Amino acid sequence: MTTTYHIADIRNVALAGHGASGKTSLADALLFAAGAVARKGSVDDGTSTLDSDDEEKKRHFTIDCHLGHLAWDGRQIHLIDSPGYPDFIGNALSALAAVENVVLAVSGPAGIEVNTRRLFNEARKMGLGRFIAVTKMDAENVDYRADLEAIRETFGPSCVPFNVPIGQGATFSSVVDVLQSHNEDPAECPLPPTEAYQMLVEQIVESDEALMNRYLEGDSIGVEELRKAAHDAIAAGKLVPVLCVCTKKDLGVKELLDLIAVCGLSPEDVHRYGVRGEDGEAGEEEEIHPVEDGTLVAQVFKTANDQFMGKLSFLRLLSGRITPDTTLVNLRSGKSTKAGHVYVLQGKTQEEVSEAIAGDIVAIAKFDDLHVSDTVSNVGGNTTVARLQAAPIHFPSPMVPRAVVPKAREDEAKISAGLAKIADEDPTFTIRRDAQTHELVISGMSDLHLDVIQQRLKNRYKLEMSTHVPHVPYLETISAPAEADHRHKKQTGGRGQFAEVHLRVKPVERGQGFTFTDAVKGGVIPNQYIPAVEKGVRERLEKGILSGNHVVDVEVEVYFGKDHPVDSSEQAFKTAADHAFRKAFEKAHPVLLEPIVSVEVTAPASYFGDLSADMSTRRGHITGMDSLPGNIQSVQAVVPLAEMLSYASTLKSMTSGQGSFTMEMQGYEPVPPNVQQQIVDRYQKSRTGVEEE
């Protein structure tokens, strides 16, 4: 398949919106209407062209973003169907990063939902052309006029109807093109075409001063002239077409394709920027111009591990062209490989192409070094043109941590490797080994997100695990100086064990760590045993005393001791030092330190009182607040990490799924005495085998 089109003919379109709003059904309908597939797939029947993953078929919702392509009216249209639930927002953001247009599906019966708002705003910030499709127009309880009013109230007056329905619900039978047929008002239309036409034309001419003057003077403006002006207004972010569709009856589907072909944005209409730097250092921001014959600049927006083809990397070509013979260079690592095979995808079916040009979306196989956001070029070495890298794709940080416990202990290494492969595909899923608690901790966007990860691990690699809330990495320290000694004496019939160690301890500044001082005089502890004293203390620092957590920020001085010419040994001095340090630590007013995080919570302003009250119950302190567009409130606070481990589910419940939060480590602070006692008691019970109540 050789390219027979040019950049101006390309339309890249993401289908986005809240879960169950009909995005995937719309994608199936668009592919079928254009003749790109032989039969229309069905989400309900598990035959969707795009929802090809077994887990998606079982759950009946999209988890990853999936690609399709079609030709319509001389345009080459690349479709990306994206997940709708906030749990899988990473894949939706990946899709937006690869396109110039987004069609936001709004369910006619359900109206505007939380993720639709978020993705609309993301698309606006990215300068994408936005279209709204009111779906499921044949469903019960559809009120088109109410839906349109809600859309305009939520997203602004730039949202105007390009078609209106004839009938709604069970009586929905057709759509009227507002620009083409606006002289009559069928009684079955919930919004008269003449009224819709006035809304539409006024919004179009508002962004074109010459047209505005003609309109005000009463001149007639032709349909094609209005369509051209509509394209320019969409590109300027001043017009958002609203259309109604019914995928079951295939109504409004071709009209949507027509509008995308005529008014949709090409890669030449959206400005994309990168950074040019020398020797790996970032330099000046520079626009990446979409030209067919320039240096190749392509960005990885998604990766996937295919059972038969290995690792697939999905590329959005920003400039230049690619063929199977092109040598691809990863600008992050400098590694290179031949493209080998270049594919376009129709769901899970790969179709090989002989070339692709700037604006195209393709996949290549087996370049294992590529990760999401990487920039690929066809020029390597130290040549400056090779240093133009696309701006990174930004993803939210995963906020729900869980500790992993393998069902079979011998599977631990395999589980870690399998999860690492899944993390490579999903930028909102991370895996790490906690150096302090030694737990393998995975983090995702929600419990549902992590449940899907767990199921994929089982399906792909036949590995099973359970999870629990991870242990909080507390630290232990002291708040006053103290001293203590310990004599270790043991006689077992043969050679015995003897060592006596006297220690002083004192606190040091937070973050200074551990300092060991040898203040022994007169050789009362022979020099060869001093390292053993330090080792005994260090080992106890690692094990902890109060709660089994690391001891930090303490200075230990050994100043006196005794040895025995026969029974003393390194092991004896290690043991004596361990006990002496424990005694001194317990006298030095020990303190438990807990990790503190800075948190920013964003939700509709109506929930502010609930959010504030909840933060107080979590021992949090509100440090600031901001009012954001759309009647959204942002609350900043500092909170102990221990109080935030299950916050995601609480916030979801408290805000009906409309809240989100970010969190980052700020430091450590002392635990309140009553809370410290509870933690110490739990630890002591676990040590003695007593069950918690």
MILOPA-254581 format. One record per residue (C-alpha): x, y, z; residue number from 1. Coordinates in Angstrom, 1 decimal. Example, Ala and Ser with C-alpha at 12.3 -4.5 7.8 and 13.67 -1.06 7.14 Angstrom:
12.3; -4.5; 7.8; 1
13.7; -1.1; 7.1; 2
// end
This chain:
0.0; 0.0; 0.0; 1
1.6; 3.2; -1.2; 2
0.6; 6.6; 0.0; 3
-1.8; 8.3; -2.5; 4
-2.7; 11.3; -0.3; 5
-0.9; 14.3; 1.2; 6
-0.7; 15.9; 4.7; 7
-3.7; 18.2; 4.0; 8
-5.8; 15.1; 3.3; 9
-5.2; 13.5; 6.7; 10
-7.7; 13.7; 9.6; 11
-6.6; 12.2; 12.9; 12
-9.6; 11.8; 15.2; 13
-9.8; 10.5; 18.8; 14
-13.1; 9.3; 20.1; 15
-13.4; 10.3; 23.7; 16
-15.9; 10.8; 26.5; 17
-17.1; 9.1; 29.6; 18
-17.5; 5.4; 29.9; 19
-20.6; 3.8; 28.3; 20
-21.2; 6.9; 26.2; 21
-21.1; 4.9; 23.0; 22
-17.6; 5.8; 21.7; 23
-16.6; 2.3; 20.6; 24
-20.0; 1.7; 19.0; 25
-19.6; 5.0; 17.1; 26
-16.1; 3.9; 15.9; 27
-17.6; 0.6; 14.6; 28
-20.4; 2.5; 12.9; 29
-17.9; 4.9; 11.2; 30
-15.7; 2.1; 9.9; 31
-18.7; 0.3; 8.6; 32
-20.3; 3.3; 6.9; 33
-17.0; 4.1; 5.1; 34
-16.7; 0.5; 3.9; 35
-13.4; 0.0; 5.9; 36
-14.9; -3.2; 7.5; 37
-17.2; -5.8; 6.0; 38
-19.7; -5.9; 8.9; 39
-20.4; -3.6; 11.8; 40
-19.0; -4.8; 15.0; 41
-20.9; -4.8; 18.3; 42
-19.6; -4.2; 21.8; 43
-22.5; -6.1; 23.4; 44
-21.9; -9.1; 21.2; 45
-18.1; -9.0; 21.7; 46
-17.5; -8.5; 18.0; 47
-16.3; -4.9; 18.0; 48
-13.5; -4.2; 15.6; 49
-11.7; -2.1; 18.1; 50
-12.4; -3.6; 21.5; 51
-10.3; -6.6; 20.7; 52
-8.8; -7.4; 24.2; 53
-10.3; -10.3; 26.1; 54
-10.6; -8.3; 29.2; 55
-12.4; -5.5; 27.3; 56
-14.8; -8.1; 25.8; 57
-15.5; -9.6; 29.2; 58
-16.1; -6.2; 30.9; 59
-17.8; -4.5; 28.0; 60
-15.8; -1.3; 28.2; 61
-12.6; 0.1; 26.6; 62
-9.4; -0.2; 28.6; 63
-6.7; 0.7; 26.0; 64
-6.8; 3.0; 23.0; 65
-7.3; 1.2; 19.7; 66
-6.7; 2.3; 16.2; 67
-8.7; 2.1; 13.0; 68
-8.6; 3.9; 9.6; 69
-10.9; 4.7; 6.8; 70
-11.1; 6.8; 3.6; 71
-14.0; 9.3; 3.1; 72
-14.5; 12.0; 0.5; 73
-10.8; 12.1; -0.4; 74
-9.6; 12.2; 3.2; 75
-7.5; 9.6; 5.0; 76
-9.0; 9.3; 8.5; 77
-7.1; 7.7; 11.4; 78
-9.4; 6.8; 14.3; 79
-8.3; 6.2; 17.9; 80
-11.0; 4.9; 20.2; 81
-10.0; 5.8; 23.8; 82
-11.2; 4.5; 27.2; 83
-13.9; 6.5; 29.0; 84
-13.5; 5.7; 32.6; 85
-11.1; 7.9; 34.7; 86
-9.4; 4.7; 35.9; 87
-7.8; 4.5; 32.4; 88
-7.2; 8.2; 31.7; 89
-3.6; 7.6; 30.7; 90
-4.6; 5.8; 27.4; 91
-7.1; 8.6; 26.7; 92
-4.4; 11.3; 27.1; 93
-2.1; 9.2; 24.8; 94
-4.9; 9.3; 22.2; 95
-5.3; 13.1; 22.4; 96
-1.5; 13.5; 22.0; 97
-1.6; 11.8; 18.6; 98
-4.5; 13.6; 16.9; 99
-5.8; 17.0; 15.8; 100
-9.5; 16.3; 16.3; 101
-11.5; 14.9; 19.1; 102
-15.1; 13.7; 19.0; 103
-16.5; 13.8; 22.5; 104
-19.4; 11.4; 22.9; 105
-22.2; 12.6; 25.2; 106
-24.8; 10.0; 26.0; 107
-28.2; 11.3; 25.2; 108
-29.9; 9.6; 28.2; 109
-27.1; 10.2; 30.7; 110
-25.9; 13.7; 29.6; 111
-22.5; 15.1; 30.5; 112
-20.4; 13.0; 32.8; 113
-17.2; 13.7; 34.7; 114
-14.6; 12.4; 32.3; 115
-16.2; 14.2; 29.4; 116
-15.5; 17.5; 31.1; 117
-11.9; 16.6; 31.8; 118
-11.2; 15.4; 28.3; 119
-12.9; 18.4; 26.7; 120
-10.7; 20.7; 28.7; 121
-7.6; 18.7; 27.9; 122
-8.4; 18.9; 24.2; 123
-8.9; 22.6; 24.5; 124
-5.5; 23.1; 26.2; 125
-3.9; 21.1; 23.4; 126
-5.5; 23.2; 20.7; 127
-7.4; 20.3; 19.1; 128
-10.5; 20.7; 17.0; 129
-13.5; 19.6; 19.2; 130
-16.7; 18.0; 18.1; 131
-19.5; 16.7; 20.3; 132
-21.7; 13.7; 19.3; 133
-24.9; 13.3; 21.2; 134
-25.2; 9.5; 21.1; 135
-28.0; 7.0; 21.7; 136
-30.6; 9.3; 20.3; 137
-33.0; 6.3; 20.0; 138
-32.9; 5.5; 23.8; 139
-35.7; 6.2; 26.2; 140
-35.6; 9.5; 28.3; 141
-33.6; 11.4; 25.6; 142
-34.3; 15.1; 25.7; 143
-32.1; 16.6; 23.0; 144
-32.9; 20.2; 23.8; 145
-32.0; 19.7; 27.4; 146
-28.8; 18.0; 26.4; 147
-27.8; 20.8; 24.1; 148
-28.5; 23.4; 26.8; 149
-26.4; 21.5; 29.3; 150
-23.6; 21.2; 26.7; 151
-23.7; 25.0; 26.1; 152
-23.9; 25.8; 29.8; 153
-20.9; 23.5; 30.6; 154
-18.6; 24.0; 27.7; 155
-19.7; 27.5; 26.5; 156
-21.8; 29.1; 23.7; 157
-19.2; 28.0; 21.1; 158
-21.0; 24.7; 21.1; 159
-23.7; 24.9; 18.4; 160
-25.7; 22.3; 16.5; 161
-24.7; 21.3; 13.0; 162
-27.6; 19.0; 12.7; 163
-30.8; 18.5; 14.6; 164
-32.9; 15.3; 15.1; 165
-36.2; 14.5; 13.6; 166
-37.9; 12.8; 16.6; 167
-36.1; 11.5; 19.6; 168
-36.1; 8.3; 21.6; 169
-38.2; 5.7; 19.9; 170
-39.4; 8.3; 17.3; 171
-35.9; 9.3; 16.2; 172
-35.9; 8.8; 12.4; 173
-33.4; 11.2; 10.8; 174
-31.3; 14.3; 11.1; 175
-31.5; 17.7; 9.4; 176
-28.3; 19.4; 8.2; 177
-28.7; 22.8; 9.6; 178
-26.6; 24.6; 7.0; 179
-28.1; 22.8; 4.1; 180
-31.8; 22.6; 5.1; 181
-32.9; 25.3; 7.5; 182
-35.9; 26.8; 5.8; 183
-38.5; 24.5; 7.3; 184
-39.2; 23.4; 10.8; 185
-40.6; 19.9; 11.0; 186
-42.9; 19.5; 14.0; 187
-40.9; 16.4; 15.1; 188
-37.7; 18.5; 15.6; 189
-37.1; 19.2; 19.3; 190
-35.0; 22.2; 18.1; 191
-36.4; 24.0; 15.0; 192
-33.7; 24.1; 12.2; 193
-34.3; 27.8; 11.7; 194
-33.4; 28.5; 15.3; 195
-30.4; 26.2; 15.1; 196
-29.3; 27.9; 11.9; 197
-29.2; 31.3; 13.6; 198
-27.2; 30.0; 16.5; 199
-24.7; 28.3; 14.1; 200
-24.2; 31.2; 11.7; 201
-23.8; 33.7; 14.4; 202
-21.1; 31.6; 16.0; 203
-19.3; 31.0; 12.7; 204
-19.2; 34.6; 11.6; 205
-18.1; 35.8; 15.1; 206
-14.6; 34.6; 14.3; 207
-14.4; 36.3; 10.9; 208
-14.8; 40.0; 10.9; 209
-15.5; 40.3; 7.1; 210
-18.2; 37.7; 7.3; 211
-19.6; 39.3; 10.5; 212
-20.0; 42.7; 8.6; 213
-21.7; 41.0; 5.7; 214
-24.0; 39.1; 8.0; 215
-25.0; 42.2; 9.9; 216
-25.6; 44.0; 6.6; 217
-28.0; 41.2; 5.6; 218
-25.9; 39.7; 2.8; 219
-26.5; 36.1; 2.0; 220
-23.6; 33.8; 2.8; 221
-23.3; 30.6; 0.9; 222
-23.1; 27.1; 2.5; 223
-19.6; 26.4; 1.2; 224
-18.3; 29.7; 2.4; 225
-19.8; 29.0; 5.8; 226
-18.2; 25.5; 5.9; 227
-14.8; 27.0; 5.1; 228
-15.3; 29.7; 7.8; 229
-16.4; 26.9; 10.2; 230
-13.1; 25.1; 9.7; 231
-11.2; 28.2; 10.5; 232
-13.3; 28.8; 13.6; 233
-12.8; 25.2; 14.8; 234
-9.1; 25.7; 14.3; 235
-9.2; 28.9; 16.4; 236
-11.1; 27.1; 19.2; 237
-14.1; 29.4; 18.7; 238
-16.5; 26.8; 17.3; 239
-17.5; 23.3; 18.6; 240
-20.0; 21.5; 16.3; 241
-22.7; 19.4; 18.0; 242
-24.2; 16.5; 16.1; 243
-26.6; 13.8; 17.1; 244
-26.1; 10.1; 16.1; 245
-27.7; 6.7; 16.6; 246
-25.3; 3.9; 15.8; 247
-27.9; 1.2; 16.0; 248
-29.9; 2.8; 13.2; 249
-26.8; 4.3; 11.4; 250
-28.3; 7.7; 11.6; 251
-26.1; 10.8; 11.7; 252
-23.0; 8.7; 11.2; 253
-22.3; 9.7; 7.6; 254
-23.1; 13.3; 8.5; 255
-20.3; 13.2; 11.1; 256
-17.9; 11.8; 8.5; 257
-18.8; 14.6; 6.1; 258
-18.2; 17.2; 8.8; 259
-14.8; 15.7; 9.8; 260
-13.8; 15.5; 6.1; 261
-14.7; 19.1; 5.3; 262
-14.3; 21.0; 8.6; 263
-11.9; 18.7; 10.6; 264
-8.3; 19.9; 11.2; 265
-5.4; 18.5; 9.3; 266
-1.9; 18.1; 10.8; 267
-1.1; 21.5; 9.1; 268
-3.8; 23.2; 11.3; 269
-2.4; 22.4; 14.7; 270
0.9; 23.7; 16.0; 271
3.2; 21.2; 17.7; 272
6.4; 22.0; 19.4; 273
9.6; 20.3; 20.4; 274
13.0; 21.2; 21.9; 275
16.2; 21.3; 20.0; 276
19.3; 20.6; 22.2; 277
22.9; 19.7; 21.9; 278
24.5; 16.6; 23.4; 279
21.4; 15.7; 25.3; 280
20.8; 19.1; 26.8; 281
17.5; 20.9; 26.3; 282
17.6; 24.0; 24.2; 283
15.1; 26.4; 22.6; 284
11.5; 25.5; 21.9; 285
10.9; 25.1; 18.2; 286
7.8; 24.3; 16.1; 287
7.8; 21.0; 14.4; 288
6.6; 21.7; 10.9; 289
4.6; 18.8; 9.2; 290
6.5; 18.4; 5.9; 291
6.6; 15.1; 3.9; 292
10.2; 15.3; 2.8; 293
12.0; 16.8; 5.9; 294
13.8; 15.0; 8.7; 295
11.7; 12.4; 10.4; 296
10.3; 13.4; 13.7; 297
7.9; 10.8; 15.2; 298
6.6; 10.4; 18.7; 299
5.7; 7.1; 20.5; 300
2.3; 7.6; 22.0; 301
1.5; 4.0; 22.9; 302
3.3; 0.6; 23.2; 303
1.8; -2.9; 23.4; 304
3.2; -6.4; 23.8; 305
1.7; -8.5; 21.0; 306
1.6; -12.3; 21.5; 307
2.9; -13.0; 18.0; 308
4.7; -9.8; 17.0; 309
6.5; -8.9; 20.2; 310
6.6; -5.3; 21.2; 311
4.6; -2.9; 19.1; 312
5.4; 0.9; 19.2; 313
2.7; 3.2; 17.9; 314
4.2; 6.3; 16.2; 315
2.6; 9.6; 15.3; 316
4.7; 11.1; 12.5; 317
5.1; 14.8; 13.0; 318
7.5; 15.4; 10.1; 319
9.2; 13.5; 7.3; 320
8.3; 10.0; 6.1; 321
9.0; 6.4; 7.0; 322
9.6; 3.3; 4.9; 323
10.6; -0.3; 5.9; 324
14.2; 0.7; 5.0; 325
14.3; 3.8; 7.2; 326
16.8; 3.6; 10.1; 327
15.1; 4.7; 13.2; 328
17.0; 6.4; 16.0; 329
15.7; 6.8; 19.6; 330
16.8; 10.3; 20.5; 331
16.6; 9.5; 24.2; 332
19.0; 6.5; 24.2; 333
20.7; 6.8; 20.8; 334
19.8; 3.2; 19.9; 335
18.8; 2.5; 16.4; 336
17.2; -0.2; 14.2; 337
15.7; -0.6; 10.8; 338
11.9; 0.0; 10.7; 339
11.6; -3.4; 8.9; 340
7.8; -3.4; 8.7; 341
5.4; -0.5; 8.9; 342
1.8; -1.2; 9.8; 343
-1.5; 0.6; 10.0; 344
-4.0; -1.1; 12.3; 345
-7.7; -1.9; 12.0; 346
-8.4; -3.1; 15.5; 347
-6.1; -6.1; 16.1; 348
-5.4; -6.6; 12.4; 349
-2.1; -5.2; 11.1; 350
-1.9; -4.0; 7.5; 351
1.6; -3.5; 6.1; 352
2.3; -0.3; 4.2; 353
5.2; 0.7; 2.0; 354
5.5; 4.2; 3.4; 355
3.8; 6.7; 5.7; 356
4.1; 10.5; 5.8; 357
3.9; 13.3; 8.3; 358
0.5; 13.2; 9.9; 359
0.1; 9.4; 9.6; 360
-0.3; 7.1; 12.6; 361
1.6; 3.7; 12.2; 362
3.1; 0.9; 14.3; 363
6.5; -0.7; 14.1; 364
7.5; -4.0; 15.8; 365
10.4; -5.2; 17.9; 366
12.2; -1.9; 18.7; 367
12.2; -2.8; 22.4; 368
14.1; 0.3; 23.5; 369
11.1; 2.6; 22.7; 370
8.9; 3.9; 25.5; 371
5.9; 6.3; 25.5; 372
6.9; 9.9; 24.8; 373
10.2; 8.9; 23.1; 374
11.1; 10.8; 19.9; 375
12.2; 8.8; 16.8; 376
14.3; 10.3; 14.1; 377
16.1; 9.0; 10.9; 378
19.3; 11.0; 11.6; 379
21.7; 9.9; 14.3; 380
25.1; 10.8; 15.6; 381
25.8; 14.4; 16.7; 382
24.0; 16.1; 13.9; 383
22.0; 18.9; 15.3; 384
18.8; 18.1; 13.3; 385
18.6; 14.8; 15.2; 386
18.1; 16.7; 18.4; 387
14.6; 18.1; 17.7; 388
12.5; 16.2; 20.2; 389
8.8; 16.3; 20.6; 390
7.4; 17.7; 23.8; 391
6.8; 14.9; 26.3; 392
3.2; 13.6; 26.9; 393
2.1; 14.4; 30.4; 394
0.3; 11.8; 32.5; 395
-1.2; 12.0; 36.0; 396
0.7; 10.2; 38.7; 397
-0.8; 7.0; 39.9; 398
-2.3; 7.5; 43.4; 399
-3.4; 4.1; 44.6; 400
-0.6; 1.9; 45.9; 401
-0.9; -1.8; 46.6; 402
1.7; -4.3; 47.9; 403
2.0; -7.5; 45.9; 404
2.1; -11.0; 47.4; 405
2.7; -13.8; 45.0; 406
0.4; -16.8; 45.3; 407
3.5; -19.0; 44.8; 408
6.7; -17.7; 46.3; 409
8.8; -19.1; 43.5; 410
6.9; -16.8; 41.1; 411
8.1; -13.6; 42.7; 412
10.7; -12.9; 40.0; 413
8.4; -13.8; 37.2; 414
5.6; -11.6; 38.6; 415
8.0; -8.6; 38.8; 416
9.1; -9.1; 35.2; 417
5.5; -9.5; 34.0; 418
4.4; -6.4; 35.8; 419
7.3; -4.4; 34.4; 420
6.2; -5.3; 30.9; 421
2.6; -4.1; 31.7; 422
4.0; -0.9; 33.2; 423
5.9; -0.3; 29.9; 424
2.6; -0.2; 28.1; 425
0.8; 2.0; 30.7; 426
2.3; 5.3; 31.9; 427
-0.2; 5.5; 34.8; 428
0.9; 2.2; 36.3; 429
4.2; 1.9; 38.2; 430
6.1; -0.8; 40.0; 431
8.9; -0.4; 42.5; 432
10.6; -2.2; 45.4; 433
10.3; -0.3; 48.6; 434
13.9; -0.2; 50.0; 435
12.6; 0.2; 53.6; 436
9.7; -2.1; 53.8; 437
11.1; -4.5; 51.1; 438
7.6; -4.8; 49.6; 439
7.0; -4.9; 45.8; 440
4.6; -2.0; 45.4; 441
2.4; -1.3; 42.4; 442
0.5; 1.9; 41.9; 443
-2.4; 2.7; 39.6; 444
-5.2; 5.2; 39.1; 445
-7.8; 3.1; 41.1; 446
-8.7; -0.3; 42.5; 447
-10.4; -1.1; 39.2; 448
-7.2; -0.2; 37.3; 449
-5.1; -2.5; 39.5; 450
-7.7; -5.2; 39.3; 451
-7.4; -5.1; 35.4; 452
-3.6; -5.2; 35.8; 453
-3.9; -8.2; 38.0; 454
-6.2; -10.0; 35.6; 455
-3.9; -9.3; 32.7; 456
-0.9; -10.7; 34.6; 457
-3.0; -13.9; 35.0; 458
-4.2; -14.1; 31.4; 459
-0.9; -13.3; 29.7; 460
1.7; -14.9; 32.0; 461
-0.4; -17.4; 34.0; 462
0.8; -15.7; 37.2; 463
-1.4; -15.0; 40.2; 464
-1.0; -12.6; 43.1; 465
-2.9; -10.9; 45.9; 466
-2.5; -7.4; 47.0; 467
-2.9; -5.4; 50.2; 468
-2.4; -1.8; 51.4; 469
1.3; -1.3; 51.7; 470
3.1; -0.7; 54.9; 471
3.8; 2.9; 55.7; 472
7.6; 3.5; 55.6; 473
7.9; 5.0; 59.1; 474
11.3; 6.0; 60.5; 475
12.5; 6.0; 64.1; 476
14.8; 8.5; 65.8; 477
15.5; 10.1; 69.2; 478
14.8; 13.5; 70.7; 479
17.3; 13.6; 73.6; 480
20.8; 12.4; 74.5; 481
21.3; 9.3; 76.6; 482
23.9; 6.7; 77.4; 483
23.8; 3.0; 78.3; 484
26.0; -0.1; 78.5; 485
25.7; -3.8; 78.1; 486
27.9; -6.7; 79.1; 487
27.5; -9.8; 76.9; 488
28.7; -12.8; 78.8; 489
28.0; -16.4; 77.8; 490
29.7; -19.6; 79.0; 491
28.9; -22.8; 77.1; 492
31.5; -25.2; 78.4; 493
34.2; -24.5; 75.9; 494
35.3; -21.1; 74.7; 495
32.9; -18.5; 76.0; 496
31.7; -15.1; 74.7; 497
32.5; -11.8; 76.4; 498
32.2; -8.1; 75.5; 499
31.2; -5.0; 77.3; 500
30.2; -1.8; 75.4; 501
29.3; 1.7; 76.7; 502
27.6; 4.0; 74.3; 503
26.3; 7.6; 74.2; 504
23.6; 8.6; 71.7; 505
22.3; 12.0; 70.7; 506
20.0; 13.4; 68.0; 507
21.3; 15.2; 65.0; 508
19.6; 17.4; 62.4; 509
16.8; 15.8; 60.3; 510
18.2; 14.2; 57.2; 511
21.8; 14.1; 58.5; 512
21.6; 10.3; 58.9; 513
23.9; 8.2; 61.1; 514
27.3; 9.2; 62.6; 515
29.6; 6.8; 64.5; 516
32.4; 8.1; 66.7; 517
35.2; 6.1; 68.3; 518
36.0; 7.9; 71.6; 519
37.6; 4.9; 73.4; 520
40.8; 5.7; 75.3; 521
43.5; 3.5; 76.7; 522
42.6; 0.5; 74.5; 523
39.9; -0.7; 76.8; 524
38.2; -2.0; 73.6; 525
41.0; -3.3; 71.3; 526
41.0; -1.5; 67.9; 527
40.2; -4.7; 66.0; 528
36.7; -4.8; 67.7; 529
35.7; -1.2; 67.1; 530
34.3; -2.1; 63.6; 531
32.3; -4.9; 65.1; 532
30.7; -2.3; 67.6; 533
29.8; -0.1; 64.7; 534
28.4; -3.1; 62.7; 535
26.3; -4.1; 65.6; 536
24.8; -0.6; 65.9; 537
24.2; -0.4; 62.1; 538
22.4; -3.7; 62.0; 539
20.1; -2.6; 64.8; 540
19.5; 0.7; 62.9; 541
18.2; -1.3; 60.0; 542
15.9; -3.5; 62.1; 543
14.5; -0.7; 64.2; 544
13.4; -0.9; 67.8; 545
10.0; 0.8; 68.3; 546
8.2; -0.4; 65.2; 547
10.6; -2.4; 63.1; 548
11.5; 0.6; 60.9; 549
14.9; 2.2; 60.1; 550
16.5; 4.4; 62.8; 551
17.8; 7.7; 61.4; 552
19.4; 10.9; 62.4; 553
21.4; 9.7; 65.4; 554
25.0; 10.0; 66.5; 555
26.5; 7.1; 68.4; 556
29.7; 7.4; 70.4; 557
31.4; 4.4; 71.9; 558
33.6; 5.6; 74.8; 559
34.3; 2.7; 77.1; 560
34.2; -1.1; 77.3; 561
36.0; -4.3; 78.4; 562
37.3; -7.3; 76.6; 563
38.6; -10.8; 77.6; 564
41.8; -12.2; 76.2; 565
40.2; -15.5; 75.4; 566
36.4; -15.1; 75.2; 567
36.1; -11.8; 73.3; 568
35.3; -11.9; 69.5; 569
33.8; -9.7; 66.8; 570
30.5; -11.5; 67.3; 571
30.5; -10.8; 71.0; 572
31.1; -7.1; 70.5; 573
28.4; -6.9; 67.8; 574
25.9; -8.4; 70.2; 575
26.9; -6.2; 73.1; 576
26.7; -3.1; 70.9; 577
23.3; -4.1; 69.7; 578
21.9; -4.4; 73.2; 579
23.7; -1.2; 74.5; 580
22.3; 0.8; 71.6; 581
18.8; -0.5; 72.3; 582
19.0; 0.5; 75.9; 583
20.3; 4.0; 75.1; 584
17.7; 4.5; 72.4; 585
14.8; 3.7; 74.8; 586
16.2; 6.2; 77.3; 587
16.6; 9.0; 74.6; 588
12.9; 9.8; 74.2; 589
12.4; 7.8; 71.0; 590
10.2; 9.3; 68.3; 591
8.4; 7.8; 65.4; 592
8.6; 9.8; 62.1; 593
5.9; 9.5; 59.5; 594
6.0; 10.5; 55.8; 595
4.1; 13.7; 55.0; 596
2.7; 14.4; 51.5; 597
1.5; 17.5; 49.9; 598
-1.9; 16.9; 48.3; 599
-4.0; 18.9; 45.8; 600
-7.6; 17.9; 45.5; 601
-9.8; 19.1; 42.6; 602
-13.5; 18.8; 42.6; 603
-16.7; 20.8; 41.9; 604
-17.0; 23.7; 44.4; 605
-20.2; 22.3; 45.9; 606
-18.0; 19.6; 47.6; 607
-15.6; 22.0; 49.3; 608
-17.2; 21.6; 52.7; 609
-17.0; 17.8; 52.6; 610
-13.4; 17.9; 51.3; 611
-12.3; 20.2; 54.1; 612
-14.0; 18.2; 56.8; 613
-12.6; 15.0; 55.5; 614
-9.0; 16.4; 55.5; 615
-9.4; 17.3; 59.2; 616
-10.3; 13.7; 60.0; 617
-7.1; 12.7; 58.3; 618
-4.9; 14.9; 60.4; 619
-4.4; 17.1; 57.4; 620
-3.7; 20.9; 57.3; 621
-5.2; 22.9; 54.4; 622
-2.5; 25.3; 53.1; 623
-4.4; 26.9; 50.2; 624
-7.3; 26.9; 47.8; 625
-8.0; 28.1; 44.3; 626
-11.2; 28.6; 42.2; 627
-10.9; 27.2; 38.7; 628
-13.0; 27.7; 35.6; 629
-16.2; 25.7; 35.5; 630
-17.1; 26.2; 39.2; 631
-14.2; 23.9; 40.2; 632
-12.3; 24.2; 43.5; 633
-8.8; 23.2; 44.1; 634
-7.7; 22.5; 47.7; 635
-4.0; 22.1; 48.8; 636
-3.1; 20.4; 52.0; 637
-0.3; 18.5; 53.8; 638
-1.4; 15.1; 55.2; 639
0.3; 12.1; 56.7; 640
0.8; 9.4; 54.0; 641
-0.8; 6.8; 56.3; 642
-4.1; 8.7; 56.0; 643
-4.0; 8.8; 52.2; 644
-3.5; 5.1; 51.2; 645
-7.3; 4.6; 50.7; 646
-8.2; 8.2; 49.9; 647
-8.9; 7.5; 46.2; 648
-12.0; 5.4; 46.9; 649
-13.2; 7.8; 49.5; 650
-12.9; 10.8; 47.2; 651
-14.7; 8.9; 44.4; 652
-17.6; 8.2; 46.7; 653
-17.6; 11.7; 48.3; 654
-17.7; 13.5; 44.9; 655
-19.7; 11.0; 42.8; 656
-16.5; 10.3; 40.8; 657
-16.0; 14.0; 40.0; 658
-12.9; 14.6; 42.2; 659
-9.2; 13.9; 41.5; 660
-6.1; 14.5; 43.4; 661
-2.3; 14.6; 43.1; 662
0.2; 13.8; 45.8; 663
3.9; 14.1; 46.3; 664
6.3; 13.4; 49.1; 665
7.2; 16.4; 51.2; 666
9.2; 15.0; 54.1; 667
9.0; 13.4; 57.6; 668
7.4; 14.7; 60.8; 669
7.0; 13.2; 64.3; 670
3.9; 11.1; 64.8; 671
1.6; 12.4; 67.6; 672
2.1; 10.5; 70.8; 673
-1.3; 8.7; 70.8; 674
-0.9; 7.6; 67.2; 675
2.7; 6.5; 67.9; 676
1.6; 4.3; 70.8; 677
-1.0; 2.6; 68.6; 678
1.6; 1.8; 66.0; 679
4.1; 0.5; 68.6; 680
1.4; -1.6; 70.2; 681
0.5; -3.1; 66.8; 682
4.1; -3.9; 66.1; 683
4.6; -5.5; 69.5; 684
1.5; -7.7; 69.1; 685
2.7; -8.8; 65.7; 686
6.0; -9.7; 67.2; 687
4.4; -11.9; 69.9; 688
1.9; -13.4; 67.6; 689
-1.1; -11.8; 69.3; 690
-3.9; -11.1; 66.8; 691
-5.2; -7.5; 66.4; 692
-8.7; -6.9; 67.4; 693
// end
